Amino acid sequence: MLDEKLDALSQMMAQHMARPFPPGLRGLEIDDQDLVMLDADAYGCVASVREGPLSERHRAGLTQLTSVFESVLPAIDDTYATEYYAHLHNMIVLAADIERLRGK
């Protein structure tokens, strides 16, 4: 099961990298979150999960990112940008699930 989830995460990461960043969001902040940095932080965290188990500090960061997405996503009013960040949020959720499986 873990290998299947890791494969799914890799596919989602490739899909994400193939999509252009939403136009007009550079420099935009929602709830004090710079959207470019949120994208980069989330992708970096997901990439770390793919490579191996996270440290306690990084696991806390993953949990924090999940909360950030829950507050930012409803505030995005562009269809493409919403889809882009929803996909990124789904990657974070899958990464957290992978970490939970590793902890068992």
trRosetta pair geometry for C-beta under 8 A, 3 or more apart (Angstrom, degrees):
i j d omega theta_ij theta_ji phi_ij phi_ji
1 4 5.7 -55 -152 34 34 112
1 5 6.5 30 153 -16 66 106
1 101 6.8 -144 105 -140 108 145
2 5 5.8 -58 -151 38 33 109
2 6 6.3 33 152 -19 67 106
2 98 6.8 98 -147 -142 80 79
2 101 5.1 178 -94 131 96 140
2 102 7.1 100 -130 -70 134 71
3 6 5.6 -53 -146 37 33 112
3 7 6.4 36 153 -20 65 103
4 7 5.7 -52 -150 35 31 112
4 8 6.4 32 151 -19 64 105
5 8 5.5 -51 -147 36 34 113
5 9 6.3 38 151 -22 65 103
5 94 6.4 -176 -169 -174 97 97
5 97 6.5 -128 -154 104 145 110
5 98 5.2 -179 125 -87 129 93
5 101 6.9 137 37 11 156 156
6 9 5.5 -50 -147 34 33 114
6 10 6.5 37 152 -21 64 102
6 50 6.3 121 -152 -135 89 72
6 98 6.5 100 -74 -126 72 134
7 10 5.7 -52 -151 33 33 113
7 11 6.5 32 151 -18 64 104
8 11 5.7 -54 -151 36 33 112
8 12 6.4 33 152 -19 66 105
8 94 6.4 -124 106 -159 112 147
9 12 5.7 -54 -147 36 32 111
9 13 6.3 35 153 -22 65 104
9 46 6.7 -165 -171 -176 111 102
9 49 7.1 -104 -172 100 159 113
9 50 5.6 -164 116 -88 128 100
9 91 6.7 101 -143 -149 78 81
9 94 5.3 -177 -88 123 92 127
9 95 6.3 101 -128 -77 133 72
9 98 6.5 -18 -45 -45 147 147
10 13 5.7 -53 -149 33 31 113
10 14 6.6 31 153 -18 64 104
10 50 6.3 112 -75 -136 79 133
11 14 5.8 -54 -151 35 33 110
11 15 6.4 34 151 -19 65 105
12 15 5.6 -53 -149 37 34 114
12 16 6.3 37 151 -23 66 104
12 87 7.0 -177 -165 179 99 92
12 90 6.8 -135 -147 104 144 102
12 91 4.9 178 130 -94 134 96
12 94 6.7 126 17 40 159 155
13 16 5.6 -52 -149 33 32 114
13 17 6.4 28 155 -16 65 106
13 43 7.3 112 -136 -146 93 87
13 46 6.3 178 -89 125 109 127
13 47 7.0 108 -131 -82 144 76
13 50 7.1 -30 -32 -53 153 153
13 91 6.7 106 -72 -135 67 136
14 17 5.9 -56 -147 38 31 108
14 18 6.5 32 153 -22 63 108
15 18 5.8 -60 -152 33 31 112
15 19 6.9 26 154 -22 64 106
15 87 7.0 -116 111 -174 116 138
16 19 6.1 -61 -157 29 33 108
16 43 6.8 -172 124 -104 144 109
16 87 6.0 175 -91 127 90 120
16 88 6.4 97 -126 -85 131 76
16 91 6.6 -16 -49 -49 144 151
19 84 6.1 -172 133 -117 142 96
19 87 7.6 96 14 64 158 157
20 23 7.7 18 125 -46 120 79
21 25 6.8 -126 159 61 95 113
21 26 7.2 72 127 -62 134 90
21 36 7.3 27 -158 -111 147 82
21 39 6.8 29 -120 -150 108 176
21 84 7.5 104 -144 -172 41 153
22 25 4.6 55 85 -3 102 130
22 35 8.0 -53 54 146 114 141
22 78 6.3 130 -173 97 137 139
22 80 5.5 154 -118 110 101 101
22 81 3.8 66 -135 -93 168 85
22 84 5.2 -150 -45 22 108 158
22 85 8.0 -41 -14 -31 138 93
24 28 7.3 39 140 -35 65 136
24 78 7.2 141 74 -66 128 161
24 81 7.9 -82 72 -60 99 135
25 28 4.8 -84 -157 31 55 128
25 35 4.7 -75 167 94 111 150
25 36 7.3 154 121 -55 92 75
25 78 7.8 -126 -61 36 107 145
25 81 5.8 139 -59 -121 136 130
26 35 7.8 -117 -94 73 24 104
26 36 5.8 43 -126 -59 64 126
27 34 7.6 -41 -138 -146 23 97
27 36 7.5 24 -39 -10 35 123
28 34 7.6 130 81 -148 40 54
28 35 5.2 6 77 8 90 126
29 32 6.1 3 173 -129 123 19
29 33 6.1 152 -157 67 75 36
29 34 5.3 -39 -94 -85 88 52
29 35 7.0 -158 -97 -19 33 78
30 33 5.6 -28 68 57 67 95
30 35 6.6 54 9 -64 99 100
30 71 7.9 175 131 122 100 84
30 72 4.9 112 94 -136 125 85
30 75 4.7 157 -162 97 132 138
30 76 7.0 -77 -55 -65 166 73
31 68 7.6 180 94 -152 128 74
31 71 5.0 32 -36 131 176 121
31 72 5.9 -122 33 -82 121 74
31 75 6.8 163 -22 6 101 159
33 37 7.3 -140 -177 74 68 102
33 38 5.1 50 166 -64 113 126
33 68 5.8 125 -96 -168 150 116
33 71 8.0 131 -6 87 137 108
33 72 5.5 -66 62 -85 146 130
34 37 4.1 60 81 17 108 112
34 38 6.6 180 86 -17 52 85
35 38 5.3 -47 -139 33 35 116
35 39 6.5 42 157 -22 63 101
35 72 7.6 152 -101 -170 86 136
35 85 7.7 -71 -151 -86 106 127
36 39 5.8 -53 -156 33 31 113
36 40 6.5 25 150 -13 64 108
37 40 5.6 -56 -144 42 35 110
37 41 5.9 35 157 -20 70 108
38 41 5.9 -52 -139 39 27 110
38 42 6.1 26 160 -18 62 110
38 65 7.9 141 -156 -140 80 91
38 68 6.6 -155 -131 137 115 134
38 69 7.8 141 -178 -80 123 74
38 72 6.7 100 -147 -92 166 178
38 85 7.9 17 116 -128 127 111
39 42 6.1 -61 -148 37 23 108
39 43 6.3 17 159 -14 62 111
39 85 7.8 -93 -85 -101 87 81
39 88 6.4 -92 -123 -115 68 159
40 43 6.0 -58 -144 39 27 107
40 44 6.1 28 158 -19 64 111
41 44 5.8 -59 -147 38 27 112
41 45 6.3 27 156 -20 64 108
41 61 7.9 -123 178 173 109 115
41 65 6.5 -167 123 -101 109 120
42 45 5.8 -57 -149 36 28 111
42 46 6.3 26 155 -17 64 108
42 65 5.6 144 -99 -165 81 137
42 69 7.6 78 -99 -65 137 118
42 88 5.1 68 117 175 152 112
42 89 7.9 -60 -147 -78 149 41
42 91 6.9 101 157 82 108 116
42 92 5.6 -68 -151 -68 104 114
43 46 5.7 -56 -147 39 31 111
43 47 6.2 34 154 -21 65 107
43 88 7.3 -63 -60 -136 78 106
43 91 7.8 17 -101 111 56 153
44 47 5.7 -54 -146 35 30 112
44 48 6.5 32 153 -21 63 104
45 48 5.7 -53 -153 32 32 113
45 49 6.7 34 149 -19 64 102
45 58 7.0 170 -134 -172 87 95
45 61 6.1 -149 -110 118 127 111
45 62 5.5 160 178 -91 131 79
45 65 6.0 -154 35 -18 167 160
45 92 7.0 33 91 -116 127 88
45 95 6.6 113 126 133 91 162
46 49 5.6 -50 -152 32 35 113
46 50 6.6 38 150 -22 64 103
46 91 4.9 -7 -108 151 151 114
46 92 6.5 -95 -71 -84 105 53
46 95 4.7 -123 -117 -67 72 145
47 50 5.6 -51 -152 32 34 115
47 51 6.6 32 152 -19 64 106
48 51 5.8 -58 -151 35 34 110
48 52 7.7 -61 174 53 61 64
48 54 6.0 72 129 -96 115 95
48 58 6.1 -103 127 -175 151 146
49 54 6.2 -29 -91 -45 70 110
49 62 7.2 84 -65 -100 123 140
49 95 4.0 140 36 -156 168 102
49 98 5.5 107 169 80 119 131
49 99 6.0 -80 -130 -56 113 97
50 95 7.7 -65 -42 -114 72 100
53 99 7.1 110 -139 -130 69 76
53 102 5.0 -176 -98 152 100 149
54 58 3.8 -128 -170 94 110 115
54 59 4.7 148 99 -59 123 75
54 62 6.5 165 21 -21 176 131
54 99 5.9 -21 20 -117 114 125
55 58 4.8 89 50 13 77 101
55 59 6.9 -135 94 -8 38 88
56 59 5.6 -54 -146 34 30 114
56 60 6.5 34 153 -20 63 102
57 60 5.8 -53 -155 32 30 112
57 61 6.7 32 146 -19 62 104
58 61 5.2 -47 -150 33 40 117
58 62 6.6 48 149 -24 65 97
59 62 5.5 -46 -153 29 36 115
59 63 6.7 37 148 -17 63 101
59 99 6.0 157 -121 -179 99 147
60 63 5.6 -52 -152 36 36 113
60 64 6.4 40 148 -22 66 105
61 64 5.4 -51 -146 35 35 116
61 65 6.4 39 153 -22 65 101
62 65 5.8 -50 -150 32 31 112
62 66 6.8 37 150 -23 61 100
62 92 6.8 171 -161 -163 79 89
62 95 6.3 -131 -144 114 126 113
62 96 5.5 161 151 -88 120 86
62 99 6.5 120 89 -7 168 160
63 66 5.7 -50 -157 27 34 115
63 67 6.9 31 149 -14 64 103
63 96 7.2 104 -82 -119 59 124
64 67 5.8 -58 -157 36 35 110
64 68 6.4 37 148 -22 68 105
65 68 5.4 -51 -145 34 36 114
65 69 6.4 37 157 -19 67 102
65 92 5.3 -136 118 -141 118 140
66 69 6.1 -55 -153 34 29 109
66 70 6.7 30 150 -21 62 107
66 89 7.8 98 -131 -154 57 83
66 92 5.6 -178 -83 138 71 124
66 93 6.8 101 -118 -83 107 67
66 96 6.2 20 -64 -51 135 152
67 70 5.6 -56 -152 32 34 114
67 71 6.8 21 155 -9 66 104
68 71 6.2 -66 -156 40 32 101
68 72 5.9 18 156 -12 71 117
69 72 5.7 -62 -131 45 31 104
69 73 5.6 38 172 -32 70 109
69 85 7.0 178 -140 168 95 99
69 88 7.3 -160 -112 102 130 93
69 89 4.1 147 179 -109 147 106
69 92 6.2 171 -16 46 152 153
70 73 6.6 -34 -125 23 19 112
70 89 8.0 123 -59 -142 54 131
71 74 7.4 -68 -168 32 27 99
71 75 7.4 11 150 -8 60 119
72 75 5.9 -77 -161 41 39 109
72 76 6.8 41 152 -34 75 101
72 85 6.9 -111 115 178 112 147
73 76 6.1 -52 -154 16 36 110
73 82 7.0 85 -163 -143 78 78
73 85 5.8 -172 -104 118 80 120
73 86 6.4 89 -137 -82 124 72
73 89 6.2 -4 -71 -51 134 153
76 81 5.0 -138 -177 115 125 110
76 82 4.9 167 103 -82 118 74
76 85 5.9 143 -18 33 165 145
77 82 7.8 26 -117 -53 5 113
78 81 3.9 61 76 19 110 115
78 82 6.4 -178 82 -17 53 84
79 82 5.8 -56 -148 33 26 112
79 83 6.5 22 156 -15 62 106
80 83 5.8 -58 -152 38 32 109
80 84 6.2 35 151 -23 67 108
81 84 5.4 -51 -144 35 33 116
81 85 6.2 20 161 -7 67 108
82 85 6.3 -62 -144 45 26 99
82 86 5.9 30 156 -23 65 111
83 86 5.6 -53 -139 37 28 114
83 87 6.4 32 158 -22 62 104
84 87 6.1 -57 -158 31 25 110
84 88 6.7 21 147 -14 61 108
85 88 5.2 -49 -145 38 40 115
85 89 6.2 47 151 -23 67 101
86 89 5.5 -49 -147 35 32 115
86 90 6.4 37 151 -21 63 102
87 90 5.6 -51 -150 34 32 113
87 91 6.7 37 148 -21 62 101
88 91 5.5 -49 -155 30 35 115
88 92 6.7 37 147 -19 64 101
89 92 5.5 -52 -153 33 36 113
89 93 6.4 37 150 -19 67 103
90 93 5.5 -49 -145 36 35 113
90 94 6.3 35 154 -17 65 105
91 94 5.8 -56 -148 39 31 110
91 95 6.2 34 152 -21 65 107
92 95 5.6 -53 -146 36 30 114
92 96 6.4 32 153 -20 64 103
93 96 5.8 -53 -150 34 30 111
93 97 6.5 33 149 -20 63 105
94 97 5.5 -52 -150 34 35 115
94 98 6.5 40 150 -22 65 102
95 98 5.6 -49 -151 32 34 115
95 99 6.6 35 151 -18 64 103
96 99 5.6 -52 -150 36 34 113
96 100 6.5 39 150 -21 65 102
97 100 5.6 -50 -150 32 34 114
97 101 6.6 35 151 -19 64 103
98 101 5.7 -54 -152 35 32 112
98 102 6.5 33 151 -20 65 105
99 102 5.6 -52 -148 35 33 113
99 103 6.5 35 153 -23 64 107
100 103 5.7 -58 -152 33 31 113
100 104 7.2 39 150 -33 62 98
101 104 6.0 -47 -159 14 37 114
